[in-house]
């Protein structure tokens, strides 16, 4: 598997996980359910995220691009 395909697969998993966690909440989601929706093996989720907890953390991570959030010198 190439890095490009791995990155695309990881992103696809995250998109399905984000949708499912938002719609149904943490308790109702299974690794198998996310894997099935993303078209991958549940083992791949374990490899990329370490399991359900890691998947949840990755799916709910918020990134704020600091450089485009503030005008002027950041110092």
PyMOL Python script that loads the backbone (N, CA, C, O; Angstrom):
from pymol import cmd

cmd.read_pdbstr("""\
ATOM      1  N   UNK A   1       0.847  -1.181   0.000  1.00  0.00           N
ATOM      2  CA  UNK A   1       0.000   0.000   0.000  1.00  0.00           C
ATOM      3  C   UNK A   1       0.891   1.242   0.000  1.00  0.00           C
ATOM      4  O   UNK A   1       1.821   1.337   0.800  1.00  0.00           O
ATOM      5  N   UNK A   2       0.617   2.169  -0.870  1.00  0.00           N
ATOM      6  CA  UNK A   2       1.429   3.380  -0.931  1.00  0.00           C
ATOM      7  C   UNK A   2       0.991   4.346   0.156  1.00  0.00           C
ATOM      8  O   UNK A   2      -0.102   4.229   0.712  1.00  0.00           O
ATOM      9  N   UNK A   3       1.863   5.303   0.450  1.00  0.00           N
ATOM     10  CA  UNK A   3       1.536   6.306   1.463  1.00  0.00           C
ATOM     11  C   UNK A   3       0.323   7.128   1.054  1.00  0.00           C
ATOM     12  O   UNK A   3      -0.493   7.506   1.895  1.00  0.00           O
ATOM     13  N   UNK A   4       0.209   7.400  -0.238  1.00  0.00           N
ATOM     14  CA  UNK A   4      -0.932   8.181  -0.712  1.00  0.00           C
ATOM     15  C   UNK A   4      -2.239   7.428  -0.450  1.00  0.00           C
ATOM     16  O   UNK A   4      -3.217   8.013   0.017  1.00  0.00           O
ATOM     17  N   UNK A   5      -2.249   6.123  -0.756  1.00  0.00           N
ATOM     18  CA  UNK A   5      -3.448   5.329  -0.511  1.00  0.00           C
ATOM     19  C   UNK A   5      -3.715   5.197   0.979  1.00  0.00           C
ATOM     20  O   UNK A   5      -4.872   5.218   1.401  1.00  0.00           O
ATOM     21  N   UNK A   6      -2.670   5.062   1.782  1.00  0.00           N
ATOM     22  CA  UNK A   6      -2.833   4.963   3.233  1.00  0.00           C
ATOM     23  C   UNK A   6      -3.442   6.245   3.783  1.00  0.00           C
ATOM     24  O   UNK A   6      -4.334   6.198   4.630  1.00  0.00           O
ATOM     25  N   UNK A   7      -2.968   7.381   3.309  1.00  0.00           N
ATOM     26  CA  UNK A   7      -3.507   8.660   3.774  1.00  0.00           C
ATOM     27  C   UNK A   7      -4.967   8.826   3.356  1.00  0.00           C
ATOM     28  O   UNK A   7      -5.786   9.315   4.135  1.00  0.00           O
ATOM     29  N   UNK A   8      -5.289   8.422   2.144  1.00  0.00           N
ATOM     30  CA  UNK A   8      -6.667   8.522   1.660  1.00  0.00           C
ATOM     31  C   UNK A   8      -7.582   7.573   2.436  1.00  0.00           C
ATOM     32  O   UNK A   8      -8.713   7.927   2.769  1.00  0.00           O
ATOM     33  N   UNK A   9      -7.091   6.381   2.718  1.00  0.00           N
ATOM     34  CA  UNK A   9      -7.874   5.414   3.487  1.00  0.00           C
ATOM     35  C   UNK A   9      -8.102   5.919   4.904  1.00  0.00           C
ATOM     36  O   UNK A   9      -9.214   5.832   5.425  1.00  0.00           O
ATOM     37  N   UNK A  10      -7.057   6.445   5.526  1.00  0.00           N
ATOM     38  CA  UNK A  10      -7.171   6.989   6.882  1.00  0.00           C
ATOM     39  C   UNK A  10      -8.196   8.129   6.910  1.00  0.00           C
ATOM     40  O   UNK A  10      -9.013   8.212   7.827  1.00  0.00           O
ATOM     41  N   UNK A  11      -8.147   8.999   5.908  1.00  0.00           N
ATOM     42  CA  UNK A  11      -9.085  10.108   5.823  1.00  0.00           C
ATOM     43  C   UNK A  11     -10.516   9.615   5.628  1.00  0.00           C
ATOM     44  O   UNK A  11     -11.444  10.161   6.223  1.00  0.00           O
ATOM     45  N   UNK A  12     -10.699   8.595   4.806  1.00  0.00           N
ATOM     46  CA  UNK A  12     -12.039   8.034   4.574  1.00  0.00           C
ATOM     47  C   UNK A  12     -12.594   7.456   5.874  1.00  0.00           C
ATOM     48  O   UNK A  12     -13.768   7.650   6.192  1.00  0.00           O
ATOM     49  N   UNK A  13     -11.754   6.750   6.622  1.00  0.00           N
ATOM     50  CA  UNK A  13     -12.176   6.200   7.916  1.00  0.00           C
ATOM     51  C   UNK A  13     -12.604   7.338   8.841  1.00  0.00           C
ATOM     52  O   UNK A  13     -13.654   7.265   9.478  1.00  0.00           O
ATOM     53  N   UNK A  14     -11.788   8.387   8.912  1.00  0.00           N
ATOM     54  CA  UNK A  14     -12.111   9.518   9.787  1.00  0.00           C
ATOM     55  C   UNK A  14     -13.426  10.177   9.401  1.00  0.00           C
ATOM     56  O   UNK A  14     -14.212  10.547  10.273  1.00  0.00           O
ATOM     57  N   UNK A  15     -13.672  10.325   8.114  1.00  0.00           N
ATOM     58  CA  UNK A  15     -14.924  10.952   7.667  1.00  0.00           C
ATOM     59  C   UNK A  15     -16.135  10.134   8.092  1.00  0.00           C
ATOM     60  O   UNK A  15     -17.134  10.690   8.549  1.00  0.00           O
ATOM     61  N   UNK A  16     -16.051   8.829   7.945  1.00  0.00           N
ATOM     62  CA  UNK A  16     -17.172   7.977   8.367  1.00  0.00           C
ATOM     63  C   UNK A  16     -17.321   7.995   9.888  1.00  0.00           C
ATOM     64  O   UNK A  16     -18.436   8.022  10.409  1.00  0.00           O
ATOM     65  N   UNK A  17     -16.203   7.979  10.584  1.00  0.00           N
ATOM     66  CA  UNK A  17     -16.241   8.018  12.050  1.00  0.00           C
ATOM     67  C   UNK A  17     -16.839   9.331  12.537  1.00  0.00           C
ATOM     68  O   UNK A  17     -17.674   9.322  13.441  1.00  0.00           O
ATOM     69  N   UNK A  18     -16.442  10.432  11.972  1.00  0.00           N
ATOM     70  CA  UNK A  18     -16.978  11.736  12.371  1.00  0.00           C
ATOM     71  C   UNK A  18     -18.489  11.772  12.201  1.00  0.00           C
ATOM     72  O   UNK A  18     -19.216  12.225  13.085  1.00  0.00           O
ATOM     73  N   UNK A  19     -18.946  11.294  11.067  1.00  0.00           N
ATOM     74  CA  UNK A  19     -20.380  11.289  10.787  1.00  0.00           C
ATOM     75  C   UNK A  19     -21.128  10.419  11.800  1.00  0.00           C
ATOM     76  O   UNK A  19     -22.148  10.829  12.354  1.00  0.00           O
ATOM     77  N   UNK A  20     -20.607   9.217  12.030  1.00  0.00           N
ATOM     78  CA  UNK A  20     -21.295   8.297  12.929  1.00  0.00           C
ATOM     79  C   UNK A  20     -21.271   8.790  14.378  1.00  0.00           C
ATOM     80  O   UNK A  20     -22.290   8.720  15.064  1.00  0.00           O
ATOM     81  N   UNK A  21     -20.137   9.283  14.849  1.00  0.00           N
ATOM     82  CA  UNK A  21     -20.073   9.796  16.216  1.00  0.00           C
ATOM     83  C   UNK A  21     -21.015  10.977  16.390  1.00  0.00           C
ATOM     84  O   UNK A  21     -21.679  11.087  17.421  1.00  0.00           O
ATOM     85  N   UNK A  22     -21.086  11.860  15.403  1.00  0.00           N
ATOM     86  CA  UNK A  22     -21.966  13.028  15.483  1.00  0.00           C
ATOM     87  C   UNK A  22     -23.436  12.635  15.480  1.00  0.00           C
ATOM     88  O   UNK A  22     -24.238  13.224  16.205  1.00  0.00           O
ATOM     89  N   UNK A  23     -23.791  11.654  14.678  1.00  0.00           N
ATOM     90  CA  UNK A  23     -25.188  11.260  14.546  1.00  0.00           C
ATOM     91  C   UNK A  23     -25.676  10.378  15.688  1.00  0.00           C
ATOM     92  O   UNK A  23     -26.822  10.503  16.120  1.00  0.00           O
ATOM     93  N   UNK A  24     -24.798   9.469  16.190  1.00  0.00           N
ATOM     94  CA  UNK A  24     -25.290   8.458  17.131  1.00  0.00           C
ATOM     95  C   UNK A  24     -24.589   8.453  18.481  1.00  0.00           C
ATOM     96  O   UNK A  24     -25.055   7.798  19.414  1.00  0.00           O
ATOM     97  N   UNK A  25     -23.482   9.168  18.600  1.00  0.00           N
ATOM     98  CA  UNK A  25     -22.770   9.227  19.871  1.00  0.00           C
ATOM     99  C   UNK A  25     -21.769   8.099  20.029  1.00  0.00           C
ATOM    100  O   UNK A  25     -21.805   7.101  19.310  1.00  0.00           O
ATOM    101  N   UNK A  26     -20.879   8.281  20.985  1.00  0.00           N
ATOM    102  CA  UNK A  26     -19.764   7.349  21.197  1.00  0.00           C
ATOM    103  C   UNK A  26     -20.232   5.932  21.504  1.00  0.00           C
ATOM    104  O   UNK A  26     -19.745   4.977  20.899  1.00  0.00           O
ATOM    105  N   UNK A  27     -21.162   5.786  22.429  1.00  0.00           N
ATOM    106  CA  UNK A  27     -21.569   4.454  22.906  1.00  0.00           C
ATOM    107  C   UNK A  27     -22.190   3.595  21.807  1.00  0.00           C
ATOM    108  O   UNK A  27     -22.043   2.373  21.824  1.00  0.00           O
ATOM    109  N   UNK A  28     -22.875   4.211  20.864  1.00  0.00           N
ATOM    110  CA  UNK A  28     -23.586   3.453  19.833  1.00  0.00           C
ATOM    111  C   UNK A  28     -22.698   3.038  18.666  1.00  0.00           C
ATOM    112  O   UNK A  28     -23.122   2.253  17.818  1.00  0.00           O
ATOM    113  N   UNK A  29     -21.483   3.549  18.612  1.00  0.00           N
ATOM    114  CA  UNK A  29     -20.601   3.290  17.479  1.00  0.00           C
ATOM    115  C   UNK A  29     -19.695   2.102  17.775  1.00  0.00           C
ATOM    116  O   UNK A  29     -19.204   1.941  18.892  1.00  0.00           O
ATOM    117  N   UNK A  30     -19.481   1.268  16.752  1.00  0.00           N
ATOM    118  CA  UNK A  30     -18.529   0.163  16.871  1.00  0.00           C
ATOM    119  C   UNK A  30     -17.439   0.338  15.828  1.00  0.00           C
ATOM    120  O   UNK A  30     -17.656   0.945  14.780  1.00  0.00           O
ATOM    121  N   UNK A  31     -16.274  -0.197  16.127  1.00  0.00           N
ATOM    122  CA  UNK A  31     -15.177  -0.169  15.171  1.00  0.00           C
ATOM    123  C   UNK A  31     -15.598  -0.901  13.900  1.00  0.00           C
ATOM    124  O   UNK A  31     -15.301  -0.447  12.795  1.00  0.00           O
ATOM    125  N   UNK A  32     -16.278  -2.014  14.049  1.00  0.00           N
ATOM    126  CA  UNK A  32     -16.736  -2.772  12.885  1.00  0.00           C
ATOM    127  C   UNK A  32     -17.708  -1.954  12.036  1.00  0.00           C
ATOM    128  O   UNK A  32     -17.646  -1.996  10.807  1.00  0.00           O
ATOM    129  N   UNK A  33     -18.595  -1.219  12.679  1.00  0.00           N
ATOM    130  CA  UNK A  33     -19.550  -0.393  11.948  1.00  0.00           C
ATOM    131  C   UNK A  33     -18.874   0.694  11.131  1.00  0.00           C
ATOM    132  O   UNK A  33     -19.242   0.938   9.982  1.00  0.00           O
ATOM    133  N   UNK A  34     -17.888   1.342  11.726  1.00  0.00           N
ATOM    134  CA  UNK A  34     -17.143   2.372  11.000  1.00  0.00           C
ATOM    135  C   UNK A  34     -16.341   1.732   9.873  1.00  0.00           C
ATOM    136  O   UNK A  34     -16.303   2.248   8.756  1.00  0.00           O
ATOM    137  N   UNK A  35     -15.709   0.615  10.170  1.00  0.00           N
ATOM    138  CA  UNK A  35     -14.920  -0.083   9.154  1.00  0.00           C
ATOM    139  C   UNK A  35     -15.799  -0.500   7.980  1.00  0.00           C
ATOM    140  O   UNK A  35     -15.425  -0.307   6.823  1.00  0.00           O
ATOM    141  N   UNK A  36     -16.958  -1.066   8.274  1.00  0.00           N
ATOM    142  CA  UNK A  36     -17.870  -1.480   7.205  1.00  0.00           C
ATOM    143  C   UNK A  36     -18.280  -0.286   6.341  1.00  0.00           C
ATOM    144  O   UNK A  36     -18.299  -0.381   5.114  1.00  0.00           O
ATOM    145  N   UNK A  37     -18.608   0.836   6.984  1.00  0.00           N
ATOM    146  CA  UNK A  37     -19.023   2.029   6.249  1.00  0.00           C
ATOM    147  C   UNK A  37     -17.889   2.569   5.375  1.00  0.00           C
ATOM    148  O   UNK A  37     -18.127   3.065   4.273  1.00  0.00           O
ATOM    149  N   UNK A  38     -16.658   2.468   5.876  1.00  0.00           N
ATOM    150  CA  UNK A  38     -15.504   2.971   5.135  1.00  0.00           C
ATOM    151  C   UNK A  38     -14.963   1.953   4.135  1.00  0.00           C
ATOM    152  O   UNK A  38     -14.088   2.278   3.333  1.00  0.00           O
ATOM    153  N   UNK A  39     -15.480   0.720   4.177  1.00  0.00           N
ATOM    154  CA  UNK A  39     -15.039  -0.314   3.251  1.00  0.00           C
ATOM    155  C   UNK A  39     -13.658  -0.866   3.559  1.00  0.00           C
ATOM    156  O   UNK A  39     -12.904  -1.216   2.651  1.00  0.00           O
ATOM    157  N   UNK A  40     -13.326  -0.943   4.859  1.00  0.00           N
ATOM    158  CA  UNK A  40     -12.025  -1.464   5.278  1.00  0.00           C
ATOM    159  C   UNK A  40     -12.209  -2.524   6.353  1.00  0.00           C
ATOM    160  O   UNK A  40     -13.307  -2.706   6.878  1.00  0.00           O
ATOM    161  N   UNK A  41     -11.133  -3.214   6.673  1.00  0.00           N
ATOM    162  CA  UNK A  41     -11.132  -4.185   7.752  1.00  0.00           C
ATOM    163  C   UNK A  41     -11.054  -3.464   9.100  1.00  0.00           C
ATOM    164  O   UNK A  41     -10.357  -2.456   9.210  1.00  0.00           O
ATOM    165  N   UNK A  42     -11.752  -3.957  10.126  1.00  0.00           N
ATOM    166  CA  UNK A  42     -11.616  -3.367  11.461  1.00  0.00           C
ATOM    167  C   UNK A  42     -10.168  -3.344  11.948  1.00  0.00           C
ATOM    168  O   UNK A  42      -9.783  -2.465  12.720  1.00  0.00           O
ATOM    169  N   UNK A  43      -9.366  -4.312  11.496  1.00  0.00           N
ATOM    170  CA  UNK A  43      -7.956  -4.334  11.883  1.00  0.00           C
ATOM    171  C   UNK A  43      -7.207  -3.086  11.411  1.00  0.00           C
ATOM    172  O   UNK A  43      -6.248  -2.658  12.053  1.00  0.00           O
ATOM    173  N   UNK A  44      -7.636  -2.513  10.312  1.00  0.00           N
ATOM    174  CA  UNK A  44      -6.997  -1.311   9.799  1.00  0.00           C
ATOM    175  C   UNK A  44      -7.246  -0.127  10.740  1.00  0.00           C
ATOM    176  O   UNK A  44      -6.370   0.719  10.920  1.00  0.00           O
ATOM    177  N   UNK A  45      -8.421  -0.070  11.328  1.00  0.00           N
ATOM    178  CA  UNK A  45      -8.716   0.990  12.295  1.00  0.00           C
ATOM    179  C   UNK A  45      -7.831   0.833  13.517  1.00  0.00           C
ATOM    180  O   UNK A  45      -7.328   1.818  14.058  1.00  0.00           O
ATOM    181  N   UNK A  46      -7.642  -0.402  13.949  1.00  0.00           N
ATOM    182  CA  UNK A  46      -6.741  -0.646  15.079  1.00  0.00           C
ATOM    183  C   UNK A  46      -5.322  -0.231  14.722  1.00  0.00           C
ATOM    184  O   UNK A  46      -4.629   0.370  15.542  1.00  0.00           O
ATOM    185  N   UNK A  47      -4.883  -0.542  13.513  1.00  0.00           N
ATOM    186  CA  UNK A  47      -3.529  -0.176  13.088  1.00  0.00           C
ATOM    187  C   UNK A  47      -3.351   1.341  13.053  1.00  0.00           C
ATOM    188  O   UNK A  47      -2.352   1.857  13.554  1.00  0.00           O
ATOM    189  N   UNK A  48      -4.305   2.052  12.472  1.00  0.00           N
ATOM    190  CA  UNK A  48      -4.174   3.502  12.313  1.00  0.00           C
ATOM    191  C   UNK A  48      -4.456   4.277  13.596  1.00  0.00           C
ATOM    192  O   UNK A  48      -3.816   5.294  13.862  1.00  0.00           O
ATOM    193  N   UNK A  49      -5.420   3.797  14.397  1.00  0.00           N
ATOM    194  CA  UNK A  49      -5.897   4.611  15.520  1.00  0.00           C
ATOM    195  C   UNK A  49      -5.787   3.935  16.882  1.00  0.00           C
ATOM    196  O   UNK A  49      -6.022   4.582  17.902  1.00  0.00           O
ATOM    197  N   UNK A  50      -5.440   2.663  16.926  1.00  0.00           N
ATOM    198  CA  UNK A  50      -5.295   1.965  18.196  1.00  0.00           C
ATOM    199  C   UNK A  50      -6.593   1.468  18.789  1.00  0.00           C
ATOM    200  O   UNK A  50      -6.583   0.914  19.889  1.00  0.00           O
ATOM    201  N   UNK A  51      -7.712   1.642  18.107  1.00  0.00           N
ATOM    202  CA  UNK A  51      -9.002   1.179  18.596  1.00  0.00           C
ATOM    203  C   UNK A  51     -10.020   2.307  18.632  1.00  0.00           C
ATOM    204  O   UNK A  51      -9.792   3.386  18.084  1.00  0.00           O
ATOM    205  N   UNK A  52     -11.136   2.047  19.279  1.00  0.00           N
ATOM    206  CA  UNK A  52     -12.257   2.989  19.297  1.00  0.00           C
ATOM    207  C   UNK A  52     -11.896   4.314  19.966  1.00  0.00           C
ATOM    208  O   UNK A  52     -12.249   5.379  19.458  1.00  0.00           O
ATOM    209  N   UNK A  53     -11.201   4.259  21.092  1.00  0.00           N
ATOM    210  CA  UNK A  53     -10.841   5.497  21.792  1.00  0.00           C
ATOM    211  C   UNK A  53      -9.961   6.389  20.925  1.00  0.00           C
ATOM    212  O   UNK A  53     -10.199   7.592  20.823  1.00  0.00           O
ATOM    213  N   UNK A  54      -8.947   5.801  20.303  1.00  0.00           N
ATOM    214  CA  UNK A  54      -8.063   6.566  19.438  1.00  0.00           C
ATOM    215  C   UNK A  54      -8.780   7.106  18.215  1.00  0.00           C
ATOM    216  O   UNK A  54      -8.506   8.218  17.764  1.00  0.00           O
ATOM    217  N   UNK A  55      -9.700   6.312  17.678  1.00  0.00           N
ATOM    218  CA  UNK A  55     -10.501   6.756  16.542  1.00  0.00           C
ATOM    219  C   UNK A  55     -11.357   7.951  16.936  1.00  0.00           C
ATOM    220  O   UNK A  55     -11.456   8.922  16.185  1.00  0.00           O
ATOM    221  N   UNK A  56     -11.975   7.884  18.109  1.00  0.00           N
ATOM    222  CA  UNK A  56     -12.800   8.989  18.592  1.00  0.00           C
ATOM    223  C   UNK A  56     -11.958  10.257  18.765  1.00  0.00           C
ATOM    224  O   UNK A  56     -12.367  11.341  18.349  1.00  0.00           O
ATOM    225  N   UNK A  57     -10.791  10.116  19.377  1.00  0.00           N
ATOM    226  CA  UNK A  57      -9.917  11.279  19.572  1.00  0.00           C
ATOM    227  C   UNK A  57      -9.516  11.895  18.238  1.00  0.00           C
ATOM    228  O   UNK A  57      -9.529  13.117  18.087  1.00  0.00           O
ATOM    229  N   UNK A  58      -9.162  11.059  17.278  1.00  0.00           N
ATOM    230  CA  UNK A  58      -8.768  11.567  15.963  1.00  0.00           C
ATOM    231  C   UNK A  58      -9.946  12.202  15.232  1.00  0.00           C
ATOM    232  O   UNK A  58      -9.788  13.222  14.562  1.00  0.00           O
ATOM    233  N   UNK A  59     -11.123  11.602  15.361  1.00  0.00           N
ATOM    234  CA  UNK A  59     -12.304  12.094  14.649  1.00  0.00           C
ATOM    235  C   UNK A  59     -12.829  13.399  15.233  1.00  0.00           C
ATOM    236  O   UNK A  59     -13.507  14.156  14.538  1.00  0.00           O
ATOM    237  N   UNK A  60     -12.529  13.671  16.488  1.00  0.00           N
ATOM    238  CA  UNK A  60     -13.051  14.874  17.133  1.00  0.00           C
ATOM    239  C   UNK A  60     -11.988  15.945  17.327  1.00  0.00           C
ATOM    240  O   UNK A  60     -12.247  16.973  17.952  1.00  0.00           O
ATOM    241  N   UNK A  61     -10.794  15.709  16.795  1.00  0.00           N
ATOM    242  CA  UNK A  61      -9.711  16.684  16.912  1.00  0.00           C
ATOM    243  C   UNK A  61     -10.057  17.940  16.117  1.00  0.00           C
ATOM    244  O   UNK A  61     -10.511  17.863  14.976  1.00  0.00           O
ATOM    245  N   UNK A  62      -9.841  19.071  16.725  1.00  0.00           N
ATOM    246  CA  UNK A  62     -10.090  20.354  16.075  1.00  0.00           C
ATOM    247  C   UNK A  62      -8.752  21.059  15.891  1.00  0.00           C
ATOM    248  O   UNK A  62      -7.990  21.228  16.843  1.00  0.00           O
ATOM    249  N   UNK A  63      -8.480  21.461  14.672  1.00  0.00           N
ATOM    250  CA  UNK A  63      -7.243  22.179  14.378  1.00  0.00           C
ATOM    251  C   UNK A  63      -7.575  23.602  13.975  1.00  0.00           C
ATOM    252  O   UNK A  63      -8.402  23.843  13.096  1.00  0.00           O
ATOM    253  N   UNK A  64      -6.912  24.539  14.638  1.00  0.00           N
ATOM    254  CA  UNK A  64      -7.092  25.950  14.329  1.00  0.00           C
ATOM    255  C   UNK A  64      -5.787  26.450  13.715  1.00  0.00           C
ATOM    256  O   UNK A  64      -4.757  26.475  14.388  1.00  0.00           O
ATOM    257  N   UNK A  65      -5.822  26.843  12.457  1.00  0.00           N
ATOM    258  CA  UNK A  65      -4.606  27.321  11.802  1.00  0.00           C
ATOM    259  C   UNK A  65      -4.211  28.696  12.350  1.00  0.00           C
ATOM    260  O   UNK A  65      -4.777  29.713  11.951  1.00  0.00           O
ATOM    261  N   UNK A  66      -3.254  28.720  13.252  1.00  0.00           N
ATOM    262  CA  UNK A  66      -2.859  29.945  13.932  1.00  0.00           C
ATOM    263  C   UNK A  66      -2.382  31.007  12.951  1.00  0.00           C
ATOM    264  O   UNK A  66      -2.712  32.183  13.101  1.00  0.00           O
ATOM    265  N   UNK A  67      -1.624  30.610  11.969  1.00  0.00           N
ATOM    266  CA  UNK A  67      -1.046  31.597  11.055  1.00  0.00           C
ATOM    267  C   UNK A  67      -2.110  32.394  10.305  1.00  0.00           C
ATOM    268  O   UNK A  67      -1.886  33.555   9.960  1.00  0.00           O
ATOM    269  N   UNK A  68      -3.255  31.785  10.051  1.00  0.00           N
ATOM    270  CA  UNK A  68      -4.299  32.523   9.336  1.00  0.00           C
ATOM    271  C   UNK A  68      -5.366  33.084  10.274  1.00  0.00           C
ATOM    272  O   UNK A  68      -6.338  33.688   9.819  1.00  0.00           O
ATOM    273  N   UNK A  69      -5.191  32.888  11.574  1.00  0.00           N
ATOM    274  CA  UNK A  69      -6.175  33.371  12.540  1.00  0.00           C
ATOM    275  C   UNK A  69      -5.850  34.746  13.092  1.00  0.00           C
ATOM    276  O   UNK A  69      -6.733  35.435  13.604  1.00  0.00           O
ATOM    277  N   UNK A  70      -4.590  35.152  12.992  1.00  0.00           N
ATOM    278  CA  UNK A  70      -4.168  36.422  13.557  1.00  0.00           C
ATOM    279  C   UNK A  70      -3.421  37.235  12.518  1.00  0.00           C
ATOM    280  O   UNK A  70      -2.647  36.698  11.726  1.00  0.00           O
ATOM    281  N   UNK A  71      -3.660  38.521  12.531  1.00  0.00           N
ATOM    282  CA  UNK A  71      -2.926  39.429  11.651  1.00  0.00           C
ATOM    283  C   UNK A  71      -1.633  39.849  12.336  1.00  0.00           C
ATOM    284  O   UNK A  71      -1.569  39.923  13.564  1.00  0.00           O
ATOM    285  N   UNK A  72      -0.636  40.116  11.564  1.00  0.00           N
ATOM    286  CA  UNK A  72       0.604  40.662  12.093  1.00  0.00           C
ATOM    287  C   UNK A  72       1.550  39.612  12.638  1.00  0.00           C
ATOM    288  O   UNK A  72       1.351  38.410  12.463  1.00  0.00           O
ATOM    289  N   UNK A  73       2.581  40.100  13.303  1.00  0.00           N
ATOM    290  CA  UNK A  73       3.631  39.269  13.863  1.00  0.00           C
ATOM    291  C   UNK A  73       3.096  38.496  15.071  1.00  0.00           C
ATOM    292  O   UNK A  73       2.462  39.083  15.948  1.00  0.00           O
ATOM    293  N   UNK A  74       3.341  37.207  15.123  1.00  0.00           N
ATOM    294  CA  UNK A  74       2.825  36.380  16.226  1.00  0.00           C
ATOM    295  C   UNK A  74       3.605  36.552  17.530  1.00  0.00           C
ATOM    296  O   UNK A  74       3.139  36.100  18.576  1.00  0.00           O
ATOM    297  N   UNK A  75       4.759  37.182  17.501  1.00  0.00           N
ATOM    298  CA  UNK A  75       5.534  37.355  18.735  1.00  0.00           C
ATOM    299  C   UNK A  75       4.900  38.420  19.588  1.00  0.00           C
ATOM    300  O   UNK A  75       5.397  38.721  20.673  1.00  0.00           O
TER     301      UNK A  75
END
""", "prot")
cmd.dss("prot")
cmd.show_as("cartoon", "prot")
cmd.util.cbc("prot")
cmd.orient("prot")
